[in-house]
Amino acid sequence: MVRFVVEKPQIMSASQNIVVSETTMSSIIPNNNNNNNNSSSQKLPPCLISISKKKLLKSIDIINGGGQRINAWVDSMRASSPTHLKSLPSSISTQQQLNSWIMQHPSALEKFEQIMEASRGKQIVMFLDYDGTLSPIVDDPDKAFMSSKMRRTVKKLAKCFPTAIVTGRCIDKVYNFVKLAELYYAGSHGMDIKGPAKGFSRHKRVKQSLLYQPANDYLPMIDEVYRQLLEKTKSTPGAKVENHKFCASVHFRCVDEKKWSELVLQVRSVLKKFPTLQLTQGRKVFEIRPMIEWDKGKALEFLLESLGEYSSCCYFLFLFL
């Protein structure tokens, strides 16, 4: 089922860099001058885009919470499982829940004629997710293969409109699945943006060398977190840790529900050593990302700005499963 969002986003210059003051950071980050540990987990990257004290404290609270916090995380893990009936309140039927969700997320296919009418005379830019949109949701993320038919469809689409894939995955891994050099890619939840390969772009407004990586200074830290998560979660059957270059993830789709509390403790025990990283949750996955003001939405705005589509006639679609 294809869903859509149609809007004209607020402009935010991709070149904006707002660094937190040393005073603010020193009140939150422990002073490690007397610590001989030179691990990247103790280093604060010099080019944070934006971190507020309130946001840092919230992240630390999530990571260091007690038993009630663990139970809340487990409940959230159940709720993130679409087929988990136990997550539904007893007073609400599955059908009622579904109907309510559909009302809030209208189908693009059912509104296709309205979309075509609204887009008349305007530039259309396509933004596609990968997992669950261009590929099926599978137990093993390394096997989320794109069908040949879907690849041909996306290739045809890119001939008509600027087309981008915006995903939480590493760009290299997604490109190996998609294998289309004419697309724009925004991986690592939008923190790794690349334009089409030289000679493949049909849109002259974008430089062939388009590249933007706002979290570049976090690379050593993410590598270290990935290594520690691999070691910490190896005792939990079914847990899978991925390094997405600028972020990391821990999948629990194949983890027995009885082991979820244990997995939460394992992930949090690693993250408490990295106060400038945030822990969020997706569909049966934990996401570990730099605590900067950048996400898929900001990546979308950056690409639109690069395409020169921030005008009164701007019109774009974002497709998501």
C-alpha positions as CSV (number, residue, x, y, z in Angstrom):
1,M,0.0,0.0,0.0
2,V,1.5,3.3,-1.1
3,R,1.1,6.4,1.1
4,F,2.0,9.9,0.2
5,V,2.8,13.3,1.6
6,V,2.4,16.4,-0.5
7,E,3.8,19.7,0.9
8,K,6.1,22.6,0.4
9,P,8.8,22.3,3.2
10,Q,10.3,25.1,5.1
11,I,13.7,26.1,3.7
12,M,16.7,25.2,5.9
13,S,20.2,25.9,4.5
14,A,22.2,22.8,4.5
15,S,25.3,24.8,5.2
16,Q,24.0,26.0,8.6
17,N,26.2,24.8,11.5
18,I,25.3,25.7,15.1
19,V,27.8,24.5,17.6
20,V,26.9,24.0,21.3
21,S,28.9,26.2,23.6
22,E,31.6,24.6,25.8
23,T,29.8,25.7,28.9
24,T,26.7,23.8,28.0
25,M,28.6,20.7,27.0
26,S,30.8,20.7,30.1
27,S,27.7,20.7,32.4
28,I,26.6,17.5,30.7
29,I,29.6,15.6,29.5
30,P,32.0,14.2,32.2
31,N,35.5,15.7,32.3
32,N,37.8,12.8,31.2
33,N,41.1,14.7,31.5
34,N,42.3,12.3,34.2
35,N,41.2,9.3,32.2
36,N,43.9,7.5,30.2
37,N,41.3,5.8,28.0
38,N,41.7,7.3,24.5
39,S,38.7,5.4,23.1
40,S,36.6,7.3,20.5
41,S,33.7,6.9,22.9
42,Q,35.2,9.7,25.0
43,K,35.7,12.1,22.2
44,L,33.2,14.8,21.3
45,P,33.2,15.5,17.6
46,P,34.0,19.2,16.9
47,C,31.3,19.9,14.4
48,L,28.0,19.1,16.0
49,I,25.2,20.7,14.1
50,S,22.9,21.3,17.0
51,I,22.6,19.7,20.4
52,S,20.5,21.1,23.2
53,K,21.1,20.4,26.9
54,K,17.5,19.3,27.2
55,K,17.9,16.8,24.3
56,L,21.1,15.4,25.8
57,L,19.6,14.9,29.2
58,K,16.6,13.2,27.7
59,S,18.9,10.7,25.8
60,I,20.9,10.0,28.9
61,D,17.7,9.4,30.9
62,I,16.5,6.9,28.3
63,I,19.7,5.0,28.4
64,N,20.3,5.1,32.2
65,G,16.6,4.5,33.3
66,G,15.6,1.8,35.8
67,G,13.3,-1.2,35.7
68,Q,10.2,0.8,34.7
69,R,12.1,2.3,31.8
70,I,13.0,-1.3,30.6
71,N,9.4,-2.3,30.8
72,A,8.4,0.8,28.8
73,W,11.0,-0.1,26.1
74,V,9.7,-3.7,25.9
75,D,6.1,-2.4,25.6
76,S,7.3,-0.1,22.8
77,M,9.0,-3.0,21.1
78,R,5.7,-4.9,21.1
79,A,3.9,-1.9,19.7
80,S,6.4,-1.6,16.9
81,S,5.5,-5.1,15.7
82,P,2.6,-4.7,13.3
83,T,1.3,-8.2,13.8
84,H,1.6,-8.2,17.5
85,L,-2.0,-8.4,18.7
86,K,-1.1,-8.1,22.4
87,S,0.0,-4.5,21.7
88,L,-3.6,-3.5,20.9
89,P,-5.8,-2.2,23.7
90,S,-8.6,-4.8,24.5
91,S,-11.2,-2.1,24.0
92,I,-10.1,-1.4,20.4
93,S,-10.5,-4.0,17.6
94,T,-7.8,-4.6,15.0
95,Q,-10.1,-3.3,12.3
96,Q,-10.9,-0.1,14.2
97,Q,-7.2,0.5,14.7
98,L,-6.6,-0.1,11.0
99,N,-9.4,2.2,9.9
100,S,-8.1,5.0,12.1
101,W,-4.6,4.6,10.7
102,I,-5.9,4.7,7.1
103,M,-7.8,7.9,7.8
104,Q,-4.6,9.6,8.9
105,H,-2.5,8.2,6.1
106,P,-4.6,8.4,2.8
107,S,-3.6,6.1,0.0
108,A,-1.9,7.8,-3.0
109,L,-3.4,5.2,-5.3
110,E,-6.9,6.1,-4.2
111,K,-6.1,9.8,-4.7
112,F,-4.2,9.5,-7.9
113,E,-6.4,11.7,-10.0
114,Q,-6.3,14.5,-7.4
115,I,-2.5,14.2,-7.3
116,M,-2.2,14.5,-11.0
117,E,-4.5,17.6,-11.0
118,A,-2.6,19.3,-8.2
119,S,0.8,18.6,-9.9
120,R,-0.2,20.1,-13.2
121,G,2.5,22.6,-14.4
122,K,4.7,21.8,-11.4
123,Q,8.0,19.9,-11.0
124,I,7.6,16.4,-9.5
125,V,10.5,15.0,-7.5
126,M,10.3,11.4,-6.2
127,F,11.6,10.3,-2.8
128,L,11.5,6.6,-2.1
129,D,12.3,4.5,1.0
130,Y,13.9,1.2,0.4
131,D,12.8,-1.5,2.9
132,G,9.1,-2.2,2.6
133,T,8.8,0.1,-0.4
134,L,11.2,-1.1,-3.1
135,S,11.9,-4.4,-1.4
136,P,9.9,-6.7,1.0
137,I,10.4,-6.7,4.7
138,V,12.4,-9.8,5.5
139,D,13.9,-11.4,8.6
140,D,17.5,-11.0,7.4
141,P,18.2,-7.4,6.3
142,D,21.0,-8.6,4.1
143,K,18.4,-10.5,2.0
144,A,16.1,-7.6,1.3
145,F,16.6,-7.9,-2.4
146,M,14.9,-5.7,-5.0
147,S,13.1,-7.5,-7.8
148,S,14.2,-7.0,-11.4
149,K,10.7,-5.7,-12.2
150,M,10.9,-3.1,-9.5
151,R,14.3,-2.0,-10.7
152,R,13.0,-1.5,-14.2
153,T,10.1,0.5,-12.8
154,V,12.4,2.8,-10.8
155,K,14.7,3.2,-13.8
156,K,11.8,4.4,-15.9
157,L,10.7,6.7,-13.2
158,A,14.1,8.3,-13.0
159,K,13.9,9.1,-16.7
160,C,10.9,11.3,-16.0
161,F,11.6,12.9,-12.6
162,P,14.5,13.4,-10.3
163,T,14.4,10.3,-8.1
164,A,16.0,9.7,-4.7
165,I,16.2,6.8,-2.2
166,V,16.2,8.0,1.4
167,T,17.0,5.2,3.8
168,G,18.4,4.4,7.2
169,R,20.8,1.9,5.5
170,C,24.3,2.5,4.4
171,I,24.5,4.0,0.9
172,D,26.9,1.3,-0.3
173,K,24.6,-1.5,0.8
174,V,21.5,0.1,-0.8
175,Y,23.3,0.8,-4.0
176,N,24.4,-2.9,-4.2
177,F,20.7,-3.8,-4.0
178,V,19.4,-1.1,-6.4
179,K,22.3,-0.9,-8.9
180,L,21.0,2.3,-10.5
181,A,23.7,5.1,-10.9
182,E,21.2,7.7,-12.1
183,L,19.5,8.0,-8.7
184,Y,20.1,10.3,-5.7
185,Y,20.9,8.4,-2.5
186,A,20.5,9.6,1.1
187,G,21.7,6.8,3.4
188,S,22.3,6.5,7.1
189,H,19.0,8.3,7.9
190,G,20.0,11.1,5.5
191,M,23.5,11.7,6.9
192,D,25.2,10.4,3.8
193,I,24.0,12.1,0.6
194,K,25.3,11.5,-2.9
195,G,24.1,12.5,-6.4
196,P,24.0,10.5,-9.6
197,A,27.3,9.1,-11.0
198,K,29.0,11.3,-13.5
199,G,27.3,11.2,-16.8
200,F,24.1,9.7,-15.5
201,S,22.1,12.7,-14.2
202,R,19.4,14.0,-16.5
203,H,19.0,17.1,-14.4
204,K,21.5,19.8,-15.1
205,R,20.8,21.9,-12.0
206,V,22.7,19.4,-9.7
207,K,26.5,19.2,-9.6
208,Q,27.7,15.8,-10.5
209,S,29.9,15.8,-7.4
210,L,27.0,16.3,-5.0
211,L,28.1,15.0,-1.6
212,Y,27.0,15.9,1.9
213,Q,27.9,14.2,5.1
214,P,27.0,16.3,8.2
215,A,28.0,13.6,10.7
216,N,31.5,12.8,9.3
217,D,33.3,13.4,12.6
218,Y,31.2,10.6,14.2
219,L,32.7,7.8,12.0
220,P,35.2,6.5,14.6
221,M,32.6,6.6,17.3
222,I,30.0,4.7,15.3
223,D,32.7,2.1,14.4
224,E,33.5,1.6,18.1
225,V,29.8,1.4,19.1
226,Y,29.2,-1.2,16.4
227,R,32.2,-3.3,17.7
228,Q,30.9,-3.1,21.3
229,L,27.3,-3.9,20.3
230,L,28.5,-7.0,18.4
231,E,30.3,-8.2,21.4
232,K,27.6,-7.4,23.9
233,T,24.7,-8.9,22.0
234,K,26.4,-12.1,20.7
235,S,24.8,-14.0,23.6
236,T,21.2,-13.1,22.4
237,P,20.1,-15.5,19.7
238,G,18.6,-13.7,16.7
239,A,20.0,-10.2,17.4
240,K,21.7,-8.7,14.4
241,V,23.9,-5.6,14.5
242,E,24.5,-3.5,11.4
243,N,27.0,-0.6,10.8
244,H,25.4,1.9,8.5
245,K,28.5,4.1,8.4
246,F,27.0,7.2,10.2
247,C,24.7,5.2,12.4
248,A,24.2,1.7,13.7
249,S,21.2,-0.6,14.3
250,V,20.3,-3.6,16.4
251,H,17.5,-5.8,14.8
252,F,15.3,-7.8,17.1
253,R,12.9,-9.2,14.5
254,C,14.3,-12.7,15.1
255,V,14.8,-12.4,18.9
256,D,12.5,-14.4,21.2
257,E,10.3,-11.9,23.0
258,K,11.4,-13.4,26.3
259,K,14.9,-12.1,25.5
260,W,13.8,-8.5,24.7
261,S,14.4,-7.1,28.2
262,E,17.9,-8.7,28.1
263,L,18.6,-7.1,24.7
264,V,17.5,-3.6,26.0
265,L,19.9,-3.9,28.9
266,Q,22.7,-4.9,26.5
267,V,22.1,-2.0,24.2
268,R,21.8,0.5,26.9
269,S,25.0,-0.7,28.7
270,V,26.9,0.2,25.6
271,L,25.1,3.5,24.8
272,K,25.6,4.9,28.3
273,K,29.3,5.4,27.4
274,F,28.4,7.5,24.4
275,P,26.3,10.5,25.6
276,T,26.4,12.3,22.2
277,L,24.5,9.4,20.5
278,Q,20.8,8.9,20.7
279,L,18.8,5.6,20.9
280,T,15.6,5.4,18.9
281,Q,13.3,2.6,17.8
282,G,11.9,1.6,14.5
283,R,10.0,-1.5,13.3
284,K,11.7,-4.3,15.3
285,V,15.0,-2.4,15.3
286,F,16.9,-0.1,17.6
287,E,18.7,2.8,15.9
288,I,21.8,4.5,17.2
289,R,22.5,7.9,15.7
290,P,24.6,11.0,16.3
291,M,22.6,13.6,18.3
292,I,22.5,16.2,15.6
293,E,19.7,18.1,14.0
294,W,19.7,16.1,10.9
295,D,17.4,13.3,9.6
296,K,15.6,12.0,6.5
297,G,13.5,15.1,6.4
298,K,16.5,17.4,6.4
299,A,18.1,15.3,3.7
300,L,14.9,15.7,1.6
301,E,15.1,19.5,2.0
302,F,18.8,19.5,1.1
303,L,18.2,17.5,-2.1
304,L,15.3,19.8,-3.1
305,E,17.5,22.8,-2.5
306,S,20.2,21.3,-4.6
307,L,17.7,20.6,-7.3
308,G,16.7,24.3,-7.2
309,E,13.1,23.3,-6.4
310,Y,12.5,25.7,-3.6
311,S,10.1,27.9,-5.6
312,S,6.5,28.6,-5.5
313,C,5.8,25.9,-8.0
314,C,7.6,23.2,-5.9
315,Y,5.6,20.0,-5.7
316,F,7.0,16.7,-4.5
317,L,5.9,13.2,-3.5
318,F,7.3,11.0,-0.8
319,L,6.4,7.4,-1.1
320,F,6.6,5.2,2.0
321,L,5.1,1.8,2.9
